[in-house]
């Protein structure tokens, strides 16, 4: 915490609080993610206040739950104290507490727990039956393991004793400490795990019906493609005199010229670019890997970003956030936000504002220039002609 606080009396007070050990972990994370002193100090002081609030109620660090964080936030709101949202700092603290508690468990020597064995089998199912990417498999396994350990303590798991209230209670508990998108991902992973359990006859009834709905956005969208002149306007809206503009320009070019999916963009790493061959390796759906040629304008945009836009970091990820926390763009939604902001700057209003707009546009433009559906499907790395038909849409002029 010495990185953010210079006053010795303040440091001494923070080091004596109930959450002192966790505040040091919290501060290290903020420093690693590039937070400035002002926002970091505010969050650390907030958590110190939370610790004092807990102490007055004789609640130890080991007893802290999401309900305590919610009650603390309500108390602050009644006193009109907060000038910024308490939620990010408190949620981060809860994650730190959860990780520390997990590390405190004694490992079972020389054998895996039943939860580990089940998750190994679930992993094989996701890879061989569902064909999911390594990123998705890892996320689903983590959520499934958390579900099993919270319900059974990690050992002696017997899915035959699993009941609908166990499923509902887990989702409700997780939704209280997770954001809407992460909660929706938890629901998706749990649904997949319960489907696997039913597929293996580990459970008799379909417990997926016990999963409650969580807030989230609809996946049903109207498929439209931008005309080429509007794609040029979107690219021109990127201010390439600053790091954000260079990054956004390179990303949108990858979407428009190569038809990459948002998930494929965030999975790109420095080692995926072969400058000698002028090609880029793309990891797509179903664990597929493709090598695509890099057009000249895309290559120039990537070089400009790498030289004057990408932060200095030991990570091999290609694209990073601009503001603190400076982290790799790990989720496809980040690409969607970049596209949405670019459309807004270009004053283009359309029914769909996601990254797939450019994939549709590429497919439609190729069709207009006389390419066949199999040729388009090869460029877009489709597994079936039906997928190609879905990506080729009628161009709608948008004023």
BAKEVO-465009 format. One line per field, with one value per residue (C-alpha): residue number from 1; residue in three letters; x, y, z negated. Coordinates in nm, 3 decimals. Each point is the difference from the previous one (the first is absolute). Example, Ala and Ser with C-alpha at 12.3 -4.5 7.8 and 13.67 -1.06 7.14 Angstrom:
num <- [1/2]
residu <- [ALA/SER]
c1 <- [1.230/0.137]
c2 <- [-0.450/0.344]
c3 <- [-0.780/0.066]
END
This chain:
num <- [1/2/3/4/5/6/7/8/9/10/11/12/13/14/15/16/17/18/19/20/21/22/23/24/25/26/27/28/29/30/31/32/33/34/35/36/37/38/39/40/41/42/43/44/45/46/47/48/49/50/51/52/53/54/55/56/57/58/59/60/61/62/63/64/65/66/67/68/69/70/71/72/73/74/75/76/77/78/79/80/81/82/83/84/85/86/87/88/89/90/91/92/93/94/95/96/97/98/99/100/101/102/103/104/105/106/107/108/109/110/111/112/113/114/115/116/117/118/119/120/121/122/123/124/125/126/127/128/129/130/131/132/133/134/135/136/137/138/139/140/141/142/143/144/145/146/147/148/149/150/151/152/153/154/155/156/157/158/159/160/161/162/163/164/165/166/167/168/169/170/171/172/173/174/175/176/177/178/179/180/181/182/183/184/185/186/187/188/189/190/191/192/193/194/195/196/197/198/199/200/201/202/203/204/205/206/207/208/209/210/211/212/213/214/215/216/217/218/219/220/221/222/223/224/225/226/227/228/229/230/231/232/233/234/235/236/237/238/239/240/241/242/243/244/245/246/247/248/249/250/251/252/253/254/255/256/257/258/259/260/261/262/263/264/265/266/267/268/269/270/271/272/273/274/275/276/277/278/279/280/281/282/283/284/285/286/287/288/289/290/291/292/293/294/295/296/297/298/299/300/301/302/303/304/305/306/307/308/309/310/311/312/313/314/315/316/317/318/319/320/321/322/323/324/325/326/327/328/329/330/331/332/333/334/335/336/337/338/339/340/341/342/343/344/345/346/347/348/349/350/351/352/353/354/355/356/357/358/359/360/361/362/363/364/365/366/367/368/369/370/371/372/373/374/375/376/377/378/379/380/381/382/383/384/385/386/387/388/389/390/391/392/393/394/395/396/397/398/399]
residu <- [UNK/UNK/UNK/UNK/UNK/UNK/UNK/UNK/UNK/UNK/UNK/UNK/UNK/UNK/UNK/UNK/UNK/UNK/UNK/UNK/UNK/UNK/UNK/UNK/UNK/UNK/UNK/UNK/UNK/UNK/UNK/UNK/UNK/UNK/UNK/UNK/UNK/UNK/UNK/UNK/UNK/UNK/UNK/UNK/UNK/UNK/UNK/UNK/UNK/UNK/UNK/UNK/UNK/UNK/UNK/UNK/UNK/UNK/UNK/UNK/UNK/UNK/UNK/UNK/UNK/UNK/UNK/UNK/UNK/UNK/UNK/UNK/UNK/UNK/UNK/UNK/UNK/UNK/UNK/UNK/UNK/UNK/UNK/UNK/UNK/UNK/UNK/UNK/UNK/UNK/UNK/UNK/UNK/UNK/UNK/UNK/UNK/UNK/UNK/UNK/UNK/UNK/UNK/UNK/UNK/UNK/UNK/UNK/UNK/UNK/UNK/UNK/UNK/UNK/UNK/UNK/UNK/UNK/UNK/UNK/UNK/UNK/UNK/UNK/UNK/UNK/UNK/UNK/UNK/UNK/UNK/UNK/UNK/UNK/UNK/UNK/UNK/UNK/UNK/UNK/UNK/UNK/UNK/UNK/UNK/UNK/UNK/UNK/UNK/UNK/UNK/UNK/UNK/UNK/UNK/UNK/UNK/UNK/UNK/UNK/UNK/UNK/UNK/UNK/UNK/UNK/UNK/UNK/UNK/UNK/UNK/UNK/UNK/UNK/UNK/UNK/UNK/UNK/UNK/UNK/UNK/UNK/UNK/UNK/UNK/UNK/UNK/UNK/UNK/UNK/UNK/UNK/UNK/UNK/UNK/UNK/UNK/UNK/UNK/UNK/UNK/UNK/UNK/UNK/UNK/UNK/UNK/UNK/UNK/UNK/UNK/UNK/UNK/UNK/UNK/UNK/UNK/UNK/UNK/UNK/UNK/UNK/UNK/UNK/UNK/UNK/UNK/UNK/UNK/UNK/UNK/UNK/UNK/UNK/UNK/UNK/UNK/UNK/UNK/UNK/UNK/UNK/UNK/UNK/UNK/UNK/UNK/UNK/UNK/UNK/UNK/UNK/UNK/UNK/UNK/UNK/UNK/UNK/UNK/UNK/UNK/UNK/UNK/UNK/UNK/UNK/UNK/UNK/UNK/UNK/UNK/UNK/UNK/UNK/UNK/UNK/UNK/UNK/UNK/UNK/UNK/UNK/UNK/UNK/UNK/UNK/UNK/UNK/UNK/UNK/UNK/UNK/UNK/UNK/UNK/UNK/UNK/UNK/UNK/UNK/UNK/UNK/UNK/UNK/UNK/UNK/UNK/UNK/UNK/UNK/UNK/UNK/UNK/UNK/UNK/UNK/UNK/UNK/UNK/UNK/UNK/UNK/UNK/UNK/UNK/UNK/UNK/UNK/UNK/UNK/UNK/UNK/UNK/UNK/UNK/UNK/UNK/UNK/UNK/UNK/UNK/UNK/UNK/UNK/UNK/UNK/UNK/UNK/UNK/UNK/UNK/UNK/UNK/UNK/UNK/UNK/UNK/UNK/UNK/UNK/UNK/UNK/UNK/UNK/UNK/UNK/UNK/UNK/UNK/UNK/UNK/UNK/UNK/UNK/UNK/UNK/UNK/UNK/UNK/UNK/UNK/UNK/UNK/UNK/UNK/UNK/UNK/UNK/UNK/UNK/UNK/UNK/UNK/UNK/UNK/UNK/UNK/UNK/UNK]
c1 <- [0.000/0.307/-0.044/-0.319/0.034/0.299/-0.128/0.143/-0.292/-0.249/0.205/0.022/-0.378/-0.066/0.245/-0.187/-0.349/-0.200/0.067/0.367/0.135/-0.257/0.056/0.361/-0.115/-0.264/0.259/0.240/-0.277/-0.084/0.367/0.039/-0.307/0.127/-0.235/0.093/0.046/-0.330/-0.242/0.216/0.008/-0.377/-0.061/0.252/-0.147/-0.348/0.108/0.166/-0.334/-0.164/0.243/-0.080/-0.372/0.050/0.204/-0.276/-0.233/0.253/0.023/0.335/0.158/-0.072/-0.373/-0.039/-0.270/-0.154/-0.293/0.236/0.132/-0.354/-0.102/0.312/-0.079/-0.356/0.130/0.234/-0.278/-0.230/0.272/0.056/0.369/0.083/0.111/0.090/-0.131/0.094/-0.075/0.328/0.222/-0.223/-0.037/0.375/0.047/-0.252/0.193/0.326/-0.164/-0.136/0.344/0.170/-0.255/0.050/0.377/-0.051/-0.149/0.236/0.048/-0.095/0.327/0.061/-0.354/-0.246/-0.330/-0.321/-0.059/0.335/-0.075/-0.344/0.145/0.263/-0.278/-0.200/0.307/0.030/-0.371/0.034/0.303/-0.114/-0.381/-0.060/0.319/0.050/0.312/0.264/-0.110/-0.363/0.096/0.215/-0.278/-0.272/0.220/0.072/-0.371/-0.094/0.268/-0.127/-0.355/0.111/0.217/-0.263/-0.258/0.216/0.320/0.204/0.019/-0.245/-0.210/-0.316/-0.198/-0.289/-0.074/-0.002/-0.337/-0.158/0.041/0.377/0.014/-0.223/0.186/0.339/-0.112/-0.159/0.315/0.226/-0.228/0.034/0.377/0.036/-0.087/-0.280/0.235/0.197/-0.324/-0.135/0.322/-0.038/-0.353/0.123/0.281/-0.227/-0.258/0.271/0.122/-0.352/-0.048/0.324/-0.117/-0.331/0.186/0.212/-0.305/0.151/-0.332/-0.345/-0.198/0.090/0.108/0.059/-0.358/0.098/0.243/-0.154/0.027/0.259/0.009/0.169/-0.035/-0.187/0.201/-0.270/0.106/-0.083/0.283/0.096/0.314/0.154/0.062/0.367/-0.025/-0.123/0.281/0.242/-0.177/0.037/0.371/0.046/-0.162/0.300/0.242/0.332/0.202/-0.053/0.036/-0.375/-0.057/0.289/-0.131/-0.361/0.104/0.204/-0.281/-0.270/0.224/0.042/-0.377/-0.069/0.282/0.038/-0.350/0.128/-0.244/0.032/0.110/0.274/0.130/0.036/0.181/0.272/0.355/0.325/0.126/-0.301/0.142/0.256/0.158/0.218/-0.297/-0.237/-0.252/-0.193/-0.115/-0.363/-0.150/-0.367/-0.305/0.021/0.377/0.069/0.323/0.040/0.283/-0.116/0.198/0.041/-0.111/0.239/-0.227/-0.061/0.374/0.073/-0.269/0.139/0.355/-0.123/-0.183/0.290/0.246/-0.209/-0.312/0.059/0.114/0.333/-0.078/0.136/-0.336/-0.013/-0.361/-0.037/-0.266/-0.027/-0.223/0.112/-0.106/0.063/-0.022/0.232/-0.082/-0.026/-0.335/-0.115/-0.370/-0.179/-0.228/0.299/0.017/-0.374/0.042/0.277/-0.223/-0.296/0.207/0.138/-0.351/-0.108/0.295/-0.078/-0.368/-0.118/-0.319/-0.085/-0.206/0.312/0.310/0.228/0.323/-0.186/-0.117/0.334/-0.005/-0.339/0.129/0.300/-0.218/-0.253/0.267/0.163/-0.337/-0.051/0.338/-0.098/0.148/-0.182/-0.139/0.268/0.270/-0.153/-0.031/0.370/0.105/-0.226/0.107/-0.352/-0.067/-0.334/-0.168/-0.282/0.242/0.109/-0.362/-0.054/0.301/-0.100/-0.266/-0.169/0.167/-0.234/0.075/0.016/-0.039]
c2 <- [0.000/0.223/0.054/0.198/0.140/0.212/0.113/-0.232/0.054/-0.101/-0.309/-0.094/0.030/-0.211/-0.265/-0.036/-0.048/-0.320/-0.038/0.107/-0.322/0.008/0.370/-0.076/-0.262/0.244/0.278/-0.231/-0.088/0.367/0.083/-0.289/0.118/0.356/0.185/0.356/0.116/0.185/-0.283/-0.259/0.202/0.046/-0.372/-0.099/0.252/-0.132/-0.354/0.128/0.159/-0.334/-0.170/0.250/-0.054/-0.377/0.040/0.200/-0.291/-0.260/-0.166/-0.160/-0.006/-0.373/0.067/0.267/-0.071/0.186/0.090/0.195/0.196/0.082/0.115/0.218/0.162/0.075/0.162/0.223/0.091/0.107/0.235/0.136/-0.079/-0.177/0.220/-0.302/-0.356/-0.230/-0.309/-0.056/0.028/-0.216/-0.267/-0.010/-0.041/-0.286/-0.173/0.041/-0.144/-0.293/-0.074/0.021/-0.233/-0.248/0.008/-0.069/-0.348/-0.292/-0.188/-0.366/-0.194/-0.250/0.004/0.238/0.092/-0.121/0.356/-0.002/-0.335/0.115/0.322/-0.199/-0.201/0.320/0.152/-0.298/0.031/0.370/-0.063/-0.312/0.028/0.374/0.104/0.312/0.216/-0.036/0.334/-0.112/-0.343/0.156/0.243/-0.269/-0.234/0.271/0.077/-0.369/-0.061/0.294/-0.137/-0.343/0.124/0.238/-0.278/-0.291/0.145/-0.143/-0.360/-0.286/0.159/-0.197/0.165/-0.235/0.204/0.327/0.178/0.301/0.229/-0.065/0.131/0.301/0.096/-0.009/0.229/0.248/0.008/0.059/0.264/0.209/0.037/-0.009/0.249/-0.079/-0.131/-0.223/-0.123/-0.087/-0.190/-0.189/-0.102/-0.115/-0.209/-0.153/-0.087/-0.177/-0.190/-0.119/-0.107/-0.200/-0.158/-0.100/-0.128/-0.226/-0.106/0.144/0.174/-0.130/0.321/0.299/0.255/0.270/0.110/0.102/0.264/0.343/0.279/0.271/0.347/-0.002/0.118/-0.190/-0.193/0.036/0.273/0.112/-0.088/0.300/0.100/0.345/0.138/0.051/0.381/-0.013/-0.237/0.264/0.260/-0.224/-0.048/0.374/0.069/-0.158/0.270/-0.166/0.271/-0.176/-0.362/-0.063/0.106/-0.212/-0.303/0.050/0.057/-0.323/-0.201/0.132/-0.069/-0.361/-0.029/0.164/-0.140/-0.351/-0.054/-0.101/-0.068/0.202/-0.316/-0.056/0.356/-0.024/-0.335/0.144/0.005/0.151/-0.344/-0.043/0.259/-0.131/0.312/-0.198/-0.174/0.297/-0.235/-0.024/-0.311/0.011/-0.232/-0.036/-0.191/-0.366/0.016/0.068/0.175/0.190/0.200/0.307/0.243/0.350/0.273/0.294/0.251/-0.243/-0.062/0.373/0.060/-0.281/0.138/0.349/-0.137/-0.218/0.289/0.281/-0.143/-0.328/0.037/-0.144/-0.331/-0.353/-0.141/-0.148/0.111/0.233/0.249/0.180/0.247/0.364/0.121/-0.161/-0.282/-0.062/-0.362/-0.215/0.012/-0.347/0.006/0.044/0.262/0.238/-0.011/0.064/0.313/0.126/-0.047/0.167/0.307/0.022/-0.015/0.276/0.221/-0.057/0.084/-0.327/-0.143/-0.361/-0.280/-0.199/0.158/-0.298/-0.118/-0.244/0.296/-0.006/-0.376/0.032/0.292/-0.199/-0.299/0.222/0.196/-0.325/-0.122/0.325/-0.042/-0.344/-0.235/-0.330/-0.107/-0.272/0.263/0.235/-0.285/-0.081/0.360/0.027/-0.345/-0.146/-0.366/-0.012/0.177/0.101/0.215/0.173/0.071/0.157/0.231/0.117/0.264/0.261/0.339/0.258/0.366/0.177/0.376]
c3 <- [0.000/-0.023/0.374/-0.061/-0.355/-0.105/-0.340/-0.268/-0.237/0.267/0.084/-0.369/-0.036/0.310/-0.120/-0.329/0.143/0.017/0.373/-0.006/0.155/0.278/0.070/0.091/0.254/0.125/0.043/0.190/0.245/0.058/0.059/0.247/0.192/0.036/-0.237/-0.090/-0.359/-0.032/0.092/-0.180/-0.324/0.011/0.035/-0.269/-0.245/0.082/-0.093/-0.317/-0.095/0.078/-0.239/-0.276/0.062/-0.033/-0.319/-0.167/0.071/-0.124/0.342/0.085/0.345/0.026/-0.047/0.271/0.259/0.291/-0.226/-0.229/0.299/0.112/-0.348/-0.026/0.337/-0.111/-0.320/0.202/0.241/-0.286/-0.126/0.355/-0.027/0.324/0.289/0.207/0.026/-0.289/0.205/0.196/-0.307/-0.220/0.268/0.050/-0.376/-0.007/0.278/-0.193/-0.312/0.201/0.149/-0.339/-0.156/0.284/-0.053/-0.370/0.064/-0.053/0.328/0.000/0.041/0.280/0.138/0.160/-0.156/0.158/0.120/0.184/0.163/0.109/0.139/0.192/0.162/0.062/0.169/0.234/0.082/0.083/0.223/0.185/0.003/-0.011/0.181/-0.214/0.003/-0.271/-0.151/-0.026/-0.134/-0.271/-0.102/-0.004/-0.203/-0.258/-0.044/-0.019/-0.264/-0.204/0.023/-0.119/-0.284/-0.131/-0.002/-0.112/-0.141/0.287/-0.124/0.002/0.275/0.075/0.280/-0.064/-0.313/0.192/-0.011/0.169/-0.307/0.009/0.356/-0.066/-0.318/0.175/0.284/-0.241/-0.216/0.299/0.154/-0.318/0.037/0.380/0.269/0.250/0.270/-0.235/-0.158/0.345/0.075/-0.328/0.099/0.342/-0.153/-0.264/0.265/0.198/-0.308/-0.087/0.361/-0.026/-0.329/0.161/0.309/-0.226/-0.203/-0.319/-0.062/0.087/0.046/0.216/-0.262/0.260/-0.054/-0.355/0.125/-0.061/0.252/-0.057/0.158/0.336/0.352/0.268/0.251/0.264/0.238/0.352/0.236/0.218/0.186/0.033/0.349/0.086/-0.005/-0.360/-0.099/0.132/-0.219/-0.304/0.067/0.054/-0.338/-0.177/-0.112/0.083/-0.175/-0.336/-0.127/-0.023/0.360/0.129/-0.187/0.112/0.363/0.007/-0.159/0.235/0.301/-0.115/-0.026/0.336/0.216/-0.144/-0.138/-0.343/-0.282/-0.321/-0.185/0.259/-0.041/-0.379/0.029/0.226/-0.135/0.124/0.104/0.231/0.242/0.248/0.147/0.241/0.162/-0.057/-0.162/-0.324/-0.188/-0.114/-0.260/0.085/-0.113/-0.088/-0.067/0.370/0.103/0.328/0.155/0.191/0.219/-0.144/0.245/0.029/-0.176/-0.289/-0.037/-0.005/-0.264/-0.219/0.027/-0.093/-0.304/-0.116/0.028/-0.145/-0.160/-0.181/-0.363/-0.111/-0.164/-0.027/0.112/0.352/0.056/0.299/-0.110/-0.334/-0.176/0.010/-0.345/-0.336/-0.069/0.297/0.083/0.311/0.180/-0.107/0.081/0.336/-0.158/-0.012/0.380/0.018/-0.213/0.229/0.305/-0.169/-0.091/0.355/0.149/-0.235/0.098/0.369/-0.071/0.147/-0.147/0.078/-0.161/-0.087/-0.150/-0.062/0.156/0.228/0.211/0.181/0.051/0.168/0.205/0.125/0.095/0.178/0.190/0.116/0.124/0.191/0.168/0.124/-0.260/-0.052/-0.338/-0.040/0.065/-0.255/-0.249/0.042/-0.066/-0.306/-0.125/-0.013/-0.066/0.182/0.296/-0.237/-0.200/0.321/0.093/-0.341/0.042/0.348/-0.061/0.215/-0.029/-0.154/0.063/-0.335/-0.009]
END
